[in-house]
Amino acid sequence: MNMTPSAPPPLRGWPAGAGLLLLFLLTACAGWGFERIGAPLPWMIGPLLLSAAVFIGPAPRITVPNRLRPVGQIVVATQVGLAFSPAALSVLAELAPIIVGTALATVACIFVTALIISRISGQSLAQAFLSAAPTSPVEAAAMARAAGIDPMPVILSQTIRLAAVVLILPFALYAIDGWPDAQRTPVTLRIGDPVAVLILAGFGVAGAWMFRMARVPNPNFLGPMTLAAILSASGFGPAPYPPIVLAVAQIVLGTWLGATFRREIVTTALWMSLVGVATAVLLLLLCSLSGLGIAWMSGVDWRTLVLGAAPGGAVEMALTAKFLQQNVVLITTFHLVRIFIFMPNIPWIVRLLARREQHSRNKESRHDAP
């Protein structure tokens, strides 16, 4: 008999809405607190840590809907797109070989990580590869199910990877360069021109809708960013979002990411969690070393190459680059090039690895049969 108590059912109706509102108020306070102490990426890391603690600890009966994440993605993407000026595009053209080379180096690091983790953990190579491939947990889970792979370890590894990159990279760069002494401009509640905010948000939603209709991968980021970049490069870019809007977007993203750390998964699958941590740390280490190597050979700033090679999501890395005062357009382009090179090929690579492993198992079983 299974004596493990079942999780209480989630709240419905107005109690669920009130609980979600309380959670966002708490995570906003965490972001404010992290900003006060000068922590890197405070409006994302603060909510992420608090939300993860809440969902791993008391296992609340509230949920953070997946449909909230696109709100944060669209805001960040339109803001990033506005930075694509004609001068920025000329720099990208000059650095195209380095950008493509970095993307290919990151892909090689993914394969090496998958091979090592597969040997150590006993996972299939297809599962280890899908766990390390930089994509969203939702998309990775869908590809795992399509290939007949258990999606739970993949989801956990993907979530840990996103969180690890957001948490480790900014603090690591702080540790190397020193904690900045400059006072930040505090985020206030002033929105400025609400019409300008609505116009930019409208472009973002329109871009996301068009790319979703065209079935382009990652439409909630690529669509708004592309439309805003076209407007900016042509000289018709609208005014950027005020700091409070960008802070709210980060609170939404950080809270959603932290809420994916469910207590029942982390506590009942400790080995799975350790494998996920090992995958994230090893992949981040290999990608960072490859970035440093390319920086040494090319003469490009090593911080740019490390952020460009990092196995994080495009949204998270754009925010990290903006906060660390690096070239947001350049670093975002590194990740976009990797997305267009790598993302369309993940499903068939996973299917190929799964078929080869199944063929090897069948061959061994026939060999061992009397």
Secondary structure, DSSP 8 states (H G I E B T S, - for coil): ---S--------HHHHHHHHHHHHHHHHHHHHHHHHTT-SSHHHHHHHHHHHHHHHTT--S----GGGHHHHHHHHHHHHHTT--HHHHHHHHHTHHHHHHHHHHHHHHHHHHHHHHHHHH---HHHHHHHHSSS-HHHHHHHHHHTT--HHHHHHHHHHHHHHHHHHHHHHHHHHH----S------S----HHHHHHHHHHHHHHHHHHHHTT-SSHHHHHHHHHHHHHHHTT-------HHHHHHHHHHHHHHHHHT--HHHHHH-HHHHHHHHHHHHHHHHHHHHHHHHHHHHH---HHHHHHHH--S-HHHHHHHHHHTT--HHHHHHHHHHHHHHHGGGHHHHHHHHHHHHHHHHHHHHHHH--
